[in-house]
Amino acid sequence: MNYRVALVGNPNSGKTTLFNSLTGSNLYVGNWPGVTIEKKEGDLRNTASKITLVDLPGIYSLAPYSMDEIVSRDFLLSEPPDLIINILDASNIERNLYLTTQLMELKIPIIGVLNMMDIVEKKGLKLDLHALNKGFGFPFMEISAQKGIGIEALIKAVEEKLEDDRKAGKAPEFKPVFPDNIERVIIDFDNLVQRSYPDILPGYPKIFRSIKLIEKDDEILKKVENCFGLDQDIYDAREKIREISEQDVDSTIADYRYRFITDQVTRATKKIGKTHLAFEDRLDKVLMNRYAALPIFFIFMFIIYFVSINVVGDGTTGLIEGFISEMLIPGVTGFMEGLNVAPWLIALVTEGAITGVGAVLTFIPQITVLFIFISVLEDSGYMARVAFMMDRVFRKFGLSGKSFIPMVVGLGCSVPGIMATRTLENERERKLTIILTPFISCGAKMPIYVLMASAFFSKAQSVMVFSLYIVSLLVVFVSGVILSKTVFKGQDSGYLLELPPYRLPVLKNTVTQVWQRVKEFIVRAGTIIFAASVVLWFLQNFGTNFQMTANADESILAAFGKFIAPVFAPLGFGNWVASVSVLSGIAAKEMIISTMSVLTSTFDGGFNMALGQIFTPLSAYSFILFVLLASPCTAALATMKKELGSWKTFGFAILYQTGTAYLISMLVYQIGSLFI
């Protein structure tokens, strides 16, 4: 027997962590709202039947406002699962149960799962599961998704519940949420709809359909806009509710939901001790201080870059480079010569593939440390607080604090960062954030900064890299003002963010997240970078007459590079090596390092000395700024097109990003040349 189970809950309730535990998956987990932005599927482990678990984006109610919320409601209505696992943040149970009261109207069996009970106990409270079972009419269980407690019991309960419901063969009966007089109006309206409009919203649960019509839900009304007479019937039902409650209908329905919830939670809550949250409160007073919060954040980021580049980078880069140049390449060369391999093929492998891929892999230690720090800040709950504090700053520049979350996600890779904009309800703000997110440096650009910093700014590497972080934020702010007052005019949205509790990061989660990001970096090096390095070697070693040449200046690649080099001359790097390198970054930003490494492999001296023949410190900084701000790689561009939808808006985004990069790099170089 095959079953389908939906995992539903509020944002940041622990859904994805629970999904990973139930299915053995390794999806990205974060201690802030908006981690899941599209539904994910996996099979429940250790079950006799095939049970497919669907992790839906977090929602606060079944009245969707953002794209990810629409995904969740559409799935529940168009593909009703056999069972809903409703995960609840027990530390915020009353707000979480608001969604539960709406799920009950879908007439789908439910298991309520209380997560984060340790925080409830810190408050000196305990929840009586039996009382909740009795009050809502379905079973509740206690788990710790993060610690893996109660997972096996939940799997067993899911399997038993599915089998029992299959044998029963009838819809579940939940406790009524509304008082009798309100319930009677809803039922009477539902009977009227069934008699007078039997064909509207087929497949929708009856009571859910009627409540949404009475609430005048925008998405539902769009589906019935041509139904003559329905508007008057909805008006009549709303008037009856208004007469009973003496307040507007939307407030009445929400009010009675919360009354029901409060009544049940009060009966189920027991006081067992004193609260132990004083430390978290004191920490918030410092980290969320109006004046100190942002300086503290920038200090943290500087420390991260300093440790990644100066401490780890200085200690590992030389060792890895030495291994590649002094052991690996000579070893491979000797082995291939022993097999009488043709000299050109030996050069292809050593000067092309190994040199190109090795140049990128050299930076794995720095990238790993950077991702570890970011993962710890996310899991601890600190980044959510930074997003909240950033709202005050971002709002002055046409954005909100919610725009900050995709930008932080983009520190790892721009692709998930752009996709994370689906959590933004305001369409104007969402498109603006999509265009601005690639200005925040992704992890793939980090090796380029480190390489240039070590070659030209060896005494202030971390300061130089940190300055790029500041520049990217300034560009985001200025662009936000310009675009929000011209292309993307409109009303700013409000910003409500639920601050998650502080948590000690779980080692397993941190290792998993860091490994996923580093693995992606390595895979790209072993596929895209490898293939591109081989192609570059051929283009560098064959002339325009398609004959091999020992002089790279006479190669096909040089001819192409010299053709486009004048475009970059005002930016200070109008030579063919730099021009080809920066264009190769369109495929993948790591390619810039590989391209430089391959193209300078014939230069005298080491890599840094070769770079000194191509750049000055000023032109090197201009080059880095262009790489930082120009349009992202093809994967991110494809995601931008998908999320923006319109080719016109997509084309504008590319022109704006690249034009901004060109203008700023040119200004820095031209003005800097006056003084240096």
Backbone hydrogen bonds, N-H to C=O, Kabsch-Sander energy under -0.5 kcal/mol:
donor,donor_aa,acceptor,acceptor_aa,energy
3,Y,50,K,-2.8
5,V,52,T,-3.3
6,A,83,L,-2.5
7,L,54,V,-3.3
8,V,6,A,-0.7
8,V,85,I,-2.4
10,N,87,I,-0.5
13,S,10,N,-1.2
18,L,14,G,-2.3
19,F,15,K,-2.9
20,N,16,T,-2.5
21,S,17,T,-1.9
22,L,18,L,-2.6
23,T,19,F,-2.0
24,G,20,N,-2.2
25,S,20,N,-0.5
32,W,30,G,-1.3
35,V,32,W,-0.5
37,I,35,V,-0.6
40,K,55,D,-2.0
42,G,53,L,-1.9
44,L,51,I,-3.3
45,R,22,L,-2.4
50,K,1,M,-1.2
51,I,49,S,-0.8
52,T,3,Y,-2.7
52,T,50,K,-0.6
53,L,42,G,-3.7
53,L,51,I,-0.5
54,V,5,V,-2.9
55,D,40,K,-3.2
55,D,53,L,-0.6
56,L,7,L,-1.8
56,L,54,V,-0.8
59,I,9,G,-2.0
67,M,422,R,-0.8
68,D,422,R,-1.2
70,I,66,S,-2.0
71,V,67,M,-1.9
72,S,68,D,-1.5
73,R,69,E,-2.2
74,D,70,I,-2.7
75,F,71,V,-1.8
76,L,72,S,-2.0
77,L,73,R,-1.9
78,S,74,D,-2.9
79,E,75,F,-2.6
82,D,4,R,-2.8
83,L,4,R,-1.1
84,I,109,P,-2.5
85,I,6,A,-3.2
85,I,83,L,-0.5
86,N,84,I,-0.8
86,N,111,I,-2.3
87,I,8,V,-1.9
87,I,85,I,-1.0
88,L,113,V,-3.3
90,A,88,L,-1.1
90,A,115,N,-2.8
92,N,89,D,-2.0
93,I,90,A,-1.0
96,N,92,N,-2.0
97,L,93,I,-2.4
98,Y,94,E,-0.5
98,Y,95,R,-1.0
99,L,95,R,-0.6
99,L,96,N,-0.7
100,T,96,N,-0.9
101,T,97,L,-2.1
102,Q,98,Y,-0.9
102,Q,99,L,-0.6
103,L,99,L,-2.4
104,M,100,T,-2.1
105,E,102,Q,-0.8
106,L,103,L,-1.7
107,K,104,M,-1.2
108,I,103,L,-0.6
111,I,84,I,-2.4
112,G,139,P,-2.9
113,V,86,N,-2.7
114,L,112,G,-0.5
114,L,141,M,-3.6
115,N,88,L,-3.2
115,N,113,V,-0.7
117,M,143,I,-0.7
119,I,116,M,-1.0
120,V,116,M,-1.0
121,E,117,M,-2.2
122,K,118,D,-1.5
123,K,119,I,-1.1
123,K,120,V,-0.5
124,G,121,E,-1.7
125,L,120,V,-1.9
126,K,270,K,-2.0
128,D,268,A,-3.1
129,L,127,L,-0.8
132,L,128,D,-1.7
133,N,129,L,-2.8
134,K,130,H,-2.3
135,G,131,A,-2.2
136,F,132,L,-2.4
137,G,133,N,-2.2
138,F,133,N,-0.5
141,M,112,G,-2.7
143,I,114,L,-2.6
144,S,149,I,-2.4
148,G,144,S,-1.5
149,I,144,S,-1.4
151,I,148,G,-0.8
154,L,150,G,-1.7
155,I,151,I,-2.4
156,K,152,E,-2.2
157,A,153,A,-2.3
158,V,154,L,-2.7
159,E,155,I,-2.2
160,E,156,K,-2.4
161,K,157,A,-2.7
162,L,158,V,-2.4
163,E,159,E,-1.9
164,D,160,E,-2.7
165,D,161,K,-2.6
166,R,162,L,-2.0
167,K,163,E,-2.0
168,A,164,D,-2.3
169,G,165,D,-2.5
174,F,172,P,-0.6
175,K,136,F,-1.6
183,E,179,P,-3.0
184,R,180,D,-2.4
185,V,181,N,-1.3
186,I,182,I,-2.1
187,I,183,E,-2.5
188,D,184,R,-2.6
189,F,185,V,-2.4
190,D,186,I,-2.4
191,N,187,I,-2.6
192,L,188,D,-2.1
193,V,189,F,-2.5
194,Q,190,D,-2.4
195,R,191,N,-1.9
196,S,192,L,-3.1
197,Y,193,V,-2.5
200,I,197,Y,-1.4
204,Y,201,L,-1.7
208,F,105,E,-0.8
209,R,205,P,-2.8
210,S,206,K,-2.5
211,I,207,I,-2.7
212,K,208,F,-2.4
213,L,209,R,-2.0
214,I,210,S,-2.5
215,E,211,I,-2.4
216,K,212,K,-0.6
216,K,213,L,-0.8
217,D,212,K,-2.4
221,L,217,D,-2.7
222,K,218,D,-1.7
223,K,219,E,-0.7
223,K,220,I,-0.9
224,V,220,I,-0.6
224,V,221,L,-1.0
225,E,222,K,-0.6
227,C,224,V,-1.9
228,F,226,N,-1.0
230,L,227,C,-1.4
233,D,229,G,-1.5
234,I,230,L,-2.6
235,Y,231,D,-2.3
236,D,232,Q,-2.4
237,A,233,D,-2.1
238,R,234,I,-2.4
239,E,235,Y,-2.3
240,K,236,D,-1.8
241,I,237,A,-1.9
242,R,238,R,-2.5
243,E,239,E,-2.2
244,I,240,K,-1.7
245,S,241,I,-2.6
246,E,242,R,-2.4
252,T,248,D,-2.0
253,I,249,V,-2.6
254,A,250,D,-2.2
255,D,251,S,-2.8
256,Y,252,T,-2.5
257,R,253,I,-1.8
258,Y,254,A,-2.3
259,R,255,D,-2.1
260,F,256,Y,-2.2
261,I,257,R,-2.5
262,T,258,Y,-3.0
263,D,259,R,-2.2
264,Q,260,F,-2.1
265,V,261,I,-2.9
266,T,262,T,-2.5
267,R,263,D,-1.6
268,A,264,Q,-1.4
269,T,265,V,-1.3
270,K,126,K,-2.9
272,I,124,G,-2.7
272,I,270,K,-0.5
273,G,124,G,-1.5
276,H,122,K,-3.1
281,D,277,L,-1.8
282,R,278,A,-2.2
283,L,279,F,-2.4
284,D,280,E,-2.3
285,K,281,D,-1.5
286,V,282,R,-0.9
286,V,283,L,-0.7
287,L,283,L,-2.9
288,M,284,D,-2.2
289,N,286,V,-1.3
293,A,289,N,-2.4
296,I,292,A,-2.4
297,F,293,A,-2.0
298,F,294,L,-2.5
299,I,295,P,-2.2
300,F,296,I,-2.4
301,M,297,F,-2.3
302,F,298,F,-2.3
303,I,299,I,-2.5
304,I,300,F,-2.3
305,Y,301,M,-2.2
306,F,302,F,-2.8
307,V,303,I,-2.9
308,S,304,I,-2.4
309,I,305,Y,-2.6
310,N,306,F,-1.7
311,V,306,F,-1.5
312,V,307,V,-2.9
313,G,308,S,-1.0
314,D,309,I,-1.1
315,G,311,V,-0.9
316,T,312,V,-1.4
316,T,313,G,-0.6
317,T,313,G,-2.6
320,I,316,T,-2.4
321,E,317,T,-2.9
322,G,318,G,-2.6
323,F,319,L,-2.2
324,I,320,I,-2.3
325,S,321,E,-2.9
326,E,322,G,-2.8
327,M,322,G,-0.5
327,M,323,F,-1.3
328,L,323,F,-3.1
329,I,324,I,-2.8
331,G,327,M,-2.1
332,V,328,L,-2.9
333,T,329,I,-2.7
334,G,330,P,-2.8
335,F,331,G,-2.2
336,M,332,V,-2.5
337,E,333,T,-2.5
338,G,334,G,-2.0
339,L,335,F,-0.8
340,N,337,E,-1.8
341,V,336,M,-2.4
345,L,342,A,-0.7
346,I,342,A,-1.9
347,A,343,P,-2.5
348,L,344,W,-2.0
349,V,345,L,-2.2
350,T,346,I,-2.8
351,E,347,A,-2.2
352,G,347,A,-1.0
352,G,348,L,-0.7
353,A,348,L,-2.2
354,I,349,V,-3.1
355,T,350,T,-1.2
356,G,352,G,-2.2
357,V,353,A,-2.7
358,G,354,I,-2.6
359,A,355,T,-1.7
360,V,356,G,-0.8
360,V,357,V,-0.7
361,L,357,V,-2.4
362,T,358,G,-1.6
363,F,360,V,-1.7
364,I,361,L,-1.7
367,I,363,F,-2.3
368,T,364,I,-2.9
369,V,365,P,-2.2
370,L,366,Q,-2.4
371,F,367,I,-2.4
372,I,368,T,-2.1
373,F,369,V,-2.3
374,I,370,L,-2.2
375,S,371,F,-2.5
376,V,372,I,-2.3
377,L,373,F,-2.4
378,E,374,I,-2.2
379,D,375,S,-2.8
380,S,376,V,-2.0
381,G,378,E,-1.2
382,Y,377,L,-0.9
383,M,377,L,-1.6
385,R,381,G,-1.0
386,V,382,Y,-1.9
387,A,383,M,-2.4
388,F,384,A,-1.7
389,M,385,R,-2.4
390,M,386,V,-2.6
391,D,387,A,-0.8
391,D,388,F,-0.6
392,R,389,M,-0.8
393,V,389,M,-0.6
394,F,390,M,-3.8
395,R,391,D,-2.3
396,K,393,V,-1.1
397,F,394,F,-1.8
398,G,395,R,-1.1
399,L,394,F,-2.3
403,S,400,S,-1.7
404,F,401,G,-1.0
405,I,401,G,-0.6
407,M,403,S,-1.1
408,V,404,F,-2.0
409,V,405,I,-2.4
410,G,406,P,-2.0
411,L,408,V,-1.5
412,G,409,V,-1.4
413,C,409,V,-1.2
417,G,413,C,-1.2
418,I,414,S,-2.8
419,M,415,V,-2.1
420,A,416,P,-1.9
421,T,418,I,-1.4
422,R,419,M,-1.8
423,T,420,A,-1.5
424,L,421,T,-2.0
425,E,423,T,-0.5
427,E,425,E,-0.6
430,R,426,N,-2.4
431,K,427,E,-2.3
432,L,428,R,-2.0
433,T,429,E,-2.3
434,I,430,R,-2.2
435,I,431,K,-1.9
436,L,432,L,-1.8
437,T,433,T,-2.5
439,F,436,L,-1.7
440,I,437,T,-2.0
443,G,412,G,-1.0
445,K,442,C,-1.2
446,M,442,C,-0.5
446,M,443,G,-0.9
448,I,445,K,-0.7
449,Y,445,K,-1.7
450,V,446,M,-2.6
451,L,447,P,-2.5
452,M,448,I,-2.3
453,A,449,Y,-2.9
454,S,450,V,-2.5
455,A,451,L,-1.6
456,F,452,M,-2.5
457,F,452,M,-0.5
457,F,453,A,-2.2
460,A,457,F,-1.9
461,Q,458,S,-0.5
464,M,460,A,-2.3
465,V,461,Q,-2.4
466,F,462,S,-2.6
467,S,463,V,-2.0
468,L,464,M,-1.1
468,L,465,V,-0.5
469,Y,465,V,-1.2
470,I,466,F,-1.8
471,V,467,S,-2.6
472,S,468,L,-2.6
473,L,469,Y,-1.7
474,L,470,I,-2.4
475,V,471,V,-2.6
476,V,472,S,-2.1
477,F,473,L,-2.6
478,V,474,L,-2.8
479,S,475,V,-2.7
480,G,476,V,-2.3
481,V,477,F,-1.9
482,I,478,V,-2.4
483,L,479,S,-3.0
484,S,480,G,-2.0
485,K,481,V,-1.1
486,T,483,L,-0.7
488,F,483,L,-3.4
489,K,486,T,-0.6
499,L,497,L,-0.7
503,R,380,S,-1.4
510,T,506,V,-2.5
511,V,507,L,-2.9
512,T,508,K,-2.4
513,Q,509,N,-2.7
514,V,510,T,-2.6
515,W,511,V,-2.7
516,Q,512,T,-2.3
517,R,513,Q,-1.8
518,V,514,V,-2.9
519,K,515,W,-3.2
520,E,516,Q,-1.7
521,F,517,R,-1.6
522,I,518,V,-2.5
523,V,519,K,-3.1
524,R,520,E,-2.2
525,A,521,F,-1.7
526,G,522,I,-2.3
527,T,523,V,-1.1
529,I,524,R,-2.7
530,F,525,A,-0.7
531,A,527,T,-2.7
532,A,528,I,-2.7
533,S,529,I,-2.5
534,V,530,F,-1.9
535,V,531,A,-2.2
536,L,532,A,-2.8
537,W,533,S,-2.1
538,F,534,V,-1.9
539,L,535,V,-2.4
540,Q,536,L,-2.3
541,N,537,W,-1.6
542,F,538,F,-0.9
543,G,547,Q,-3.0
544,T,554,E,-0.8
546,F,543,G,-2.1
549,T,541,N,-2.4
552,A,550,A,-0.7
554,E,551,N,-1.9
555,S,552,A,-1.6
556,I,539,L,-0.8
556,I,542,F,-2.8
557,L,539,L,-2.0
559,A,555,S,-2.0
560,F,556,I,-2.2
561,G,557,L,-2.9
562,K,558,A,-2.9
563,F,559,A,-1.3
564,I,560,F,-1.7
565,A,561,G,-1.7
567,V,564,I,-1.5
568,F,564,I,-0.6
568,F,565,A,-1.5
569,A,565,A,-0.7
569,A,566,P,-0.5
571,L,568,F,-1.3
572,G,569,A,-1.8
573,F,568,F,-1.3
575,N,573,F,-0.5
579,S,575,N,-2.2
580,V,576,W,-2.4
581,S,577,V,-2.1
582,V,578,A,-2.4
583,L,579,S,-1.7
584,S,580,V,-1.9
585,G,581,S,-0.8
585,G,582,V,-0.5
586,I,583,L,-1.8
587,A,584,S,-1.2
588,A,584,S,-1.0
591,M,588,A,-1.9
592,I,589,K,-1.5
593,I,590,E,-0.8
594,S,590,E,-1.6
595,T,591,M,-3.3
596,M,592,I,-2.2
597,S,593,I,-2.5
598,V,594,S,-2.7
599,L,595,T,-2.8
600,T,596,M,-1.8
601,S,598,V,-1.0
603,F,600,T,-1.5
610,A,606,G,-2.1
611,L,607,F,-2.3
612,G,608,N,-1.6
613,Q,609,M,-0.7
613,Q,610,A,-1.0
614,I,611,L,-1.3
615,F,611,L,-2.9
620,A,616,T,-2.6
621,Y,617,P,-1.9
622,S,618,L,-2.2
623,F,619,S,-2.4
624,I,620,A,-2.3
625,L,621,Y,-2.3
626,F,622,S,-2.0
627,V,623,F,-2.2
628,L,624,I,-2.7
629,L,625,L,-2.1
630,A,626,F,-2.4
634,T,586,I,-1.8
637,L,633,C,-2.4
638,A,634,T,-2.6
639,T,635,A,-1.7
640,M,636,A,-2.5
641,K,637,L,-2.5
642,K,638,A,-2.0
643,E,639,T,-2.5
644,L,640,M,-2.8
645,G,641,K,-2.3
646,S,644,L,-1.9
650,F,646,S,-2.2
651,G,647,W,-2.9
652,F,648,K,-2.2
653,A,649,T,-2.3
654,I,650,F,-2.1
655,L,651,G,-2.3
656,Y,652,F,-2.9
657,Q,653,A,-2.7
658,T,654,I,-2.6
659,G,655,L,-2.5
660,T,656,Y,-2.4
661,A,657,Q,-2.2
662,Y,658,T,-2.6
663,L,659,G,-2.5
664,I,660,T,-2.5
665,S,661,A,-2.3
666,M,662,Y,-2.4
667,L,663,L,-2.5
668,V,664,I,-2.5
669,Y,665,S,-2.3
670,Q,666,M,-3.1
671,I,667,L,-2.5
672,G,668,V,-2.0
673,S,669,Y,-2.1
674,L,670,Q,-0.6
674,L,671,I,-1.0
675,F,672,G,-1.3
676,I,672,G,-1.8
